[in-house]
Each structure stands twice: as structure tokens, then as C-alpha cells.
Amino acid sequence: MRCKTLTAAAVVLLMMTAGCSTLERVVYRPDINQGNYLVANDVAKIHTGMTQQQVAYTLGTPMMHDPFGSNVWYYLFRQQPGHEAVKQQTLTLTFDKSGTLINIDNKPALTKNAG
């Protein structure tokens, strides 16, 4: 009878601690990197007046183009290291109709809670 009680208590304790966040750090989570990794030196080379070909040569192809046909390129980089907060950087380049760079919007890395 005592063995059954101890076994039942152990099962209940195991079930109660299975969802605890204190055990979450023990579980391995790989680092996840997605998108265009941009080096600060390469981004510093970009300036208004450059053509689309020059920008693509410097930074590589963008992660996304504007789906509505305007000449906007998006370079996105999202980094999720293990149990740390998620970081995301967005570089938006706008070109005129002739393909010349007219606007650069470089948003710094945003940090979001890991979840």
C-alpha cells in the first residue's frame, strides 16, 4: 500500500512540474537566424542615387519586394538565440520609377520576448 502511495505521489509531482518554466532552461533550443544578415559596413555604403543593380551588388538580393508593384525592397534579419529575446532588424529601400534609390529607412534591431 505504501509503495502505491509513493508511486502515485511521484506521478502527481511529475505531472505538476512538467509544465514549469524552471525546467525550460534545461531543454536545448538551437539558435535560429532568418533573412538577410547585413553588416554595418555594407549598409553604410548604401546612399541615395544608387541604382538597384548597385544596391543588389552591395547588399545582395532583398528578402522581399513590395507585392503591390512599387519599387520598395525589404531586407529583414531575425535572430532568435536559444533562450534569449528575439532581435529583428529591418532595412527598407525605396526606389523611383527609373530604379534610383531615393529613401533609406534602417530600423535598429527590435527586441521581443522569446516565447
N, C-alpha and C positions, 0 to 999 in steps of 0.2 A: 504494500500500500504506500509506504514511504517513497519507494522508487517511482511509482506512478505520479505522486505529488511533485517530486523534484523534476521529473521529466516534463510534466505539464507546466510547472513554473518556468522552466528553462525555455520551453516553446513560446510561452506568453511573453517572456522577457525578450526573446529573439525577435518576435513579431513587432513588439513595441519599438525596438531600437533599429529596425530595418530601414525606417524612413528618416532617421535622424540626420541632420546636416553635419553633425560632428564626424560622422564616418565618411562623408563625401570627399574630404581631402585625401583619404587613403586610396580612393579609386583613381587610376591613371586617366588623364584626359590629354590627348595629343594637342599640340599647337596647330591651329587652323589659320592659314593665310589664304585670302582670296582676292583676286583682282590684279590691278596694276601696281606693282611696288615702284614707287617713284623716289629717286634720290634727290635730295635738296639741291645739289649742284646742277642736275639736269633741269629741274623746274626753274632755277634761276636763269638758265639760258633762254627760256621762252620769253618773248616780248611781242608787243603788238606790231603788226606789219609783216609778220612771218606768214608764209603760205602753209597750207595744210600738209604739203609734202615735207616741208622743213620741220614742222612740229612732229609729224609721224616719224621722221628720221631721228629726232632728238629723244622723244618720249616713247616711241613705239605706238602701236595701234591702240585706240581708246577702248575701254571696256564697253561703252555704249555710245550709240549715236542717238540724236533726238528722233523718236519714232514718227514725229509729225512733219518731217521733211526739212525743218530749219537746220542750219549748219551749226549745231551745238554738239560738242564732244564732251564725254564724261569719263574721267579717269578716277576710278574708285579703288580703294585699298582697304580691306577689312582684316584685322588681325585679332585672333582670339587665342591668347596664350593660356593653355591649361585651365587653371582655376582663377585666373586674373580677369579683370574687366576687359570688355571688348573695346577696341580702338578702331575708328573709321576715319579715313581721310578722303576728301572729295576735291578734285580739281576740275573745274568747268571752263571750257574754252569755247568762245563764240566767234564764228567767222561770218564775214559778209557774203553777199551772193557771188562775189568773184573768188572766194576762198582765202581771203586775207584775214588774219587774226585781229579782232577788234576789241575783245574783252577777255580778261583772265580773272577767274574767281577761285582762289585757293583757300578752301576752308581748312583750318587746322584739324588735327586729329580729335574727334569727339570720343569721349569715353562713356560707355554704357555698362551697367552691371552685368556680370556673367550670369547666365541663367539657363 
